[in-house]
Amino acid sequence: GKLLGAKTFVFMTVPFTNNVRNKDNVNKMNAINNDIRQIARGWDASSTGSGVQHVLVLEYGTYYNHIIWSSGIHLGYTGLTHPLKATQKTFDAEMAFAQDRLKQRFFAPSIPMVCGDMTSVESKDRKDCNRNFLFKDGQHICPETLASRYAVGVACLLGCVYNGRTIQDAHNNAYDHDDDYDDTTNTSTSTNNRVYYDRKRINRKIRACERECNDQFLSVVPIDESWIDSNTTLASFSCGKDNEFE
């Protein structure tokens, strides 16, 4: 924060990709993601307002899971929970289907990540398939189909901190009607308590907003059409074989 001058950091959780090859890799991925969440939840910002004030989490790993599970259900894999009803424990318990891979020599991609139908998988001896335009190679998403939710998710998280009332207004009013706050003295202790509960309430509101952003955009929850501007255009890069982007 001091080096870059940033006040707010957004960390992405690690998603399942073709680099996650076995249960041990899954456990390590989950451990890293838990560390990211704990760092964000436990971040102790400076009371002076200097340095990094907010650390937020973009649930990128959950976004990948939602897409992979939806694709798996479409392809006919059985025993899968709809991603909108799944918890992290559910994803972990059902992860084995995502290890069903094409027969490629290096970093073989997961079939439910890259394939659009099982007929082409079998007709090509599981060495290739008709691609689904979701993931290019078992790691990188196809931007024109999936990147917009990622971008909007980041914007939403930043909005949790910077949109609406000014931060100073929030600080001035945060302790009003706070059940945890007890202003019984006029001493410096009272001032310190006010600052503490001020920051505590602001953090609660930001965490609630963070959850809403991830639930709405880093998922397969349909977007309300009223939010979509018909004039909006997206930068697009083809996932077809004629345009490789590695």
C-alpha positions as CSV (number, residue, x, y, z in Angstrom):
1,G,0.0,0.0,0.0
2,K,2.8,2.4,0.9
3,L,4.7,1.6,-2.3
4,L,1.7,1.9,-4.6
5,G,-0.3,4.5,-2.7
6,A,-3.5,2.3,-2.8
7,K,-6.1,2.5,-0.1
8,T,-8.1,-0.5,-1.2
9,F,-6.9,-3.9,-2.4
10,V,-9.0,-6.6,-4.1
11,F,-7.7,-10.1,-3.9
12,M,-9.0,-12.9,-6.1
13,T,-9.4,-16.4,-4.8
14,V,-7.6,-19.2,-6.7
15,P,-9.9,-21.1,-9.1
16,F,-9.8,-24.7,-10.3
17,T,-7.8,-25.0,-13.5
18,N,-5.8,-27.6,-15.4
19,N,-3.0,-27.1,-12.9
20,V,-5.1,-28.6,-10.1
21,R,-4.5,-32.2,-10.9
22,N,-5.4,-34.2,-7.7
23,K,-6.9,-34.0,-4.2
24,D,-3.7,-32.7,-2.7
25,N,-3.7,-29.8,-5.2
26,V,-7.4,-29.1,-4.3
27,N,-6.5,-29.0,-0.6
28,K,-3.6,-26.5,-1.3
29,M,-5.9,-24.4,-3.4
30,N,-8.5,-24.3,-0.6
31,A,-5.9,-23.5,2.0
32,I,-4.7,-20.5,-0.1
33,N,-8.2,-19.3,-0.5
34,N,-8.9,-19.5,3.2
35,D,-5.8,-17.6,3.9
36,I,-6.9,-14.8,1.5
37,R,-10.3,-14.6,3.2
38,Q,-8.8,-14.5,6.7
39,I,-6.3,-11.8,5.7
40,A,-9.2,-9.7,4.3
41,R,-11.5,-10.3,7.4
42,G,-8.7,-9.6,9.8
43,W,-7.2,-6.6,8.2
44,D,-6.4,-3.9,10.8
45,A,-6.3,-0.6,9.0
46,S,-4.5,2.4,10.4
47,S,-6.8,4.7,12.4
48,T,-4.9,7.7,10.8
49,G,-6.3,6.8,7.4
50,S,-2.9,6.1,5.9
51,G,-1.8,3.0,4.1
52,V,-4.2,0.2,3.0
53,Q,-7.6,0.8,4.6
54,H,-9.7,-1.9,3.0
55,V,-9.0,-5.5,1.7
56,L,-11.8,-7.1,-0.2
57,V,-12.2,-10.6,-1.7
58,L,-13.3,-11.4,-5.3
59,E,-14.6,-14.9,-5.2
60,Y,-13.1,-15.9,-8.5
61,G,-12.7,-19.5,-7.5
62,T,-16.5,-19.7,-6.8
63,Y,-17.2,-18.1,-10.2
64,Y,-15.2,-20.9,-11.9
65,N,-17.0,-23.5,-9.9
66,H,-20.4,-22.2,-10.9
67,I,-19.5,-22.3,-14.5
68,I,-17.9,-25.7,-14.4
69,W,-20.8,-27.3,-12.5
70,S,-23.3,-25.7,-14.9
71,S,-21.4,-27.1,-17.8
72,G,-21.1,-30.5,-16.1
73,I,-24.8,-30.7,-15.6
74,H,-25.3,-29.7,-19.3
75,L,-22.9,-32.4,-20.4
76,G,-24.8,-35.1,-18.5
77,Y,-22.5,-35.7,-15.5
78,T,-24.7,-37.1,-12.7
79,G,-24.8,-36.5,-9.0
80,L,-24.0,-32.8,-9.2
81,T,-25.7,-30.1,-7.1
82,H,-26.9,-27.0,-8.9
83,P,-24.2,-24.4,-8.2
84,L,-26.7,-21.9,-6.7
85,K,-27.5,-24.5,-4.1
86,A,-24.0,-25.6,-3.5
87,T,-21.6,-24.7,-0.6
88,Q,-17.9,-24.9,-0.6
89,K,-18.1,-28.3,1.1
90,T,-20.4,-29.4,-1.8
91,F,-18.0,-28.3,-4.4
92,D,-15.2,-30.1,-2.6
93,A,-17.2,-33.3,-2.3
94,E,-18.2,-33.3,-6.0
95,M,-14.9,-32.1,-7.4
96,A,-13.9,-35.5,-8.9
97,F,-16.0,-35.0,-12.1
98,A,-13.9,-32.0,-12.9
99,Q,-10.8,-34.2,-13.1
100,D,-12.3,-36.0,-16.1
101,R,-9.8,-34.7,-18.7
102,L,-9.0,-34.8,-22.4
103,K,-6.1,-37.1,-23.3
104,Q,-3.5,-34.5,-24.0
105,R,0.1,-34.7,-23.1
106,F,0.6,-31.4,-21.2
107,F,-1.8,-29.8,-18.8
108,A,-4.8,-31.7,-20.1
109,P,-7.9,-29.6,-19.7
110,S,-11.0,-30.7,-17.8
111,I,-13.7,-31.9,-20.1
112,P,-16.5,-30.0,-18.3
113,M,-14.4,-26.8,-18.5
114,V,-13.8,-26.8,-22.3
115,C,-16.2,-29.1,-24.1
116,G,-19.6,-28.3,-25.4
117,D,-20.9,-31.8,-25.9
118,M,-19.9,-35.4,-25.0
119,T,-20.6,-36.7,-28.5
120,S,-17.6,-34.9,-29.9
121,V,-15.5,-36.0,-26.9
122,E,-16.1,-39.7,-27.6
123,S,-15.9,-39.4,-31.4
124,K,-12.5,-37.9,-31.1
125,D,-11.3,-40.6,-28.7
126,R,-11.3,-38.1,-25.8
127,K,-8.3,-36.3,-27.3
128,D,-10.3,-33.2,-28.3
129,C,-13.9,-31.9,-28.5
130,N,-16.2,-29.2,-29.8
131,R,-15.3,-26.3,-27.5
132,N,-17.9,-24.5,-25.5
133,F,-16.6,-20.9,-25.7
134,L,-16.4,-20.8,-21.9
135,F,-12.7,-21.7,-21.3
136,K,-10.0,-21.5,-23.9
137,D,-7.6,-24.2,-22.5
138,G,-8.8,-25.3,-19.1
139,Q,-7.4,-22.2,-17.4
140,H,-8.2,-19.0,-19.3
141,I,-11.8,-17.9,-19.7
142,C,-13.1,-16.7,-23.1
143,P,-13.4,-13.0,-22.5
144,E,-16.4,-12.3,-24.7
145,T,-18.6,-14.7,-22.7
146,L,-17.3,-14.6,-19.1
147,A,-15.1,-11.6,-18.5
148,S,-17.9,-9.1,-18.1
149,R,-19.0,-10.6,-14.8
150,Y,-15.5,-10.5,-13.5
151,A,-15.1,-6.8,-14.5
152,V,-18.5,-5.8,-13.0
153,G,-17.6,-7.8,-9.8
154,V,-14.5,-5.7,-9.3
155,A,-16.4,-2.5,-9.9
156,C,-19.1,-3.6,-7.5
157,L,-16.5,-4.3,-4.8
158,L,-14.9,-0.9,-5.2
159,G,-18.3,0.6,-5.1
160,C,-18.7,-1.0,-1.6
161,V,-16.0,1.4,-0.4
162,Y,-16.3,4.5,-2.6
163,N,-19.9,4.8,-3.8
164,G,-22.8,6.6,-2.0
165,R,-22.0,8.8,1.0
166,T,-18.5,9.9,1.5
167,I,-16.3,7.9,3.8
168,Q,-16.1,10.9,6.2
169,D,-20.0,11.0,6.4
170,A,-20.0,7.3,7.2
171,H,-17.4,7.9,9.9
172,N,-19.4,10.8,11.4
173,N,-22.6,8.7,11.6
174,A,-21.4,5.2,12.0
175,Y,-21.7,5.0,15.8
176,D,-25.3,6.5,15.9
177,H,-27.7,3.9,17.4
178,D,-25.0,1.3,17.6
179,D,-25.9,-1.2,20.3
180,D,-22.3,-2.0,20.9
181,Y,-21.3,1.7,21.6
182,D,-21.6,3.1,25.0
183,D,-20.7,6.8,25.3
184,T,-20.8,7.3,29.1
185,T,-17.8,9.5,29.6
186,N,-16.1,12.5,28.0
187,T,-12.6,11.2,28.4
188,S,-10.2,10.1,25.7
189,T,-11.3,6.5,26.3
190,S,-14.8,7.5,25.1
191,T,-13.2,9.0,21.9
192,N,-11.2,5.9,21.3
193,N,-14.4,3.8,21.8
194,R,-16.2,5.9,19.3
195,V,-13.4,5.5,16.7
196,Y,-13.4,1.7,17.3
197,Y,-17.1,1.2,16.9
198,D,-17.2,3.7,14.0
199,R,-14.7,1.5,12.1
200,K,-16.5,-1.7,13.2
201,R,-19.8,-0.6,11.7
202,I,-18.3,0.6,8.5
203,N,-16.5,-2.8,8.1
204,R,-19.8,-4.7,8.7
205,K,-21.5,-2.7,6.0
206,I,-18.6,-3.2,3.5
207,R,-18.5,-7.0,4.2
208,A,-22.3,-7.2,3.6
209,C,-21.8,-5.4,0.4
210,E,-18.9,-7.6,-0.6
211,R,-21.1,-10.7,-0.1
212,E,-23.8,-9.2,-2.3
213,C,-21.4,-8.4,-5.1
214,N,-20.0,-11.9,-5.1
215,D,-23.4,-13.5,-4.9
216,Q,-24.7,-11.5,-7.8
217,F,-21.8,-11.3,-10.2
218,L,-19.3,-14.1,-9.4
219,S,-22.0,-16.7,-9.9
220,V,-24.5,-17.9,-12.4
221,V,-27.3,-15.8,-10.9
222,P,-29.2,-14.2,-13.8
223,I,-28.6,-10.5,-14.1
224,D,-31.7,-8.3,-14.0
225,E,-32.3,-7.0,-17.5
226,S,-33.0,-3.5,-16.2
227,W,-29.3,-3.2,-15.2
228,I,-28.2,-3.9,-18.7
229,D,-27.5,-0.9,-21.0
230,S,-28.3,-1.9,-24.6
231,N,-25.6,0.5,-25.8
232,T,-22.9,-1.2,-23.8
233,T,-20.1,-2.9,-25.8
234,L,-17.5,-5.3,-24.6
235,A,-13.9,-5.8,-25.8
236,S,-13.9,-9.2,-27.4
237,F,-11.2,-11.7,-28.2
238,S,-12.1,-14.8,-30.1
239,C,-11.6,-18.2,-28.5
240,G,-11.6,-19.9,-31.9
241,K,-8.6,-21.8,-33.1
242,D,-7.7,-19.1,-35.6
243,N,-7.0,-16.6,-32.8
244,E,-4.8,-18.0,-30.1
245,F,-4.2,-16.0,-27.0
246,E,-1.8,-17.6,-24.6
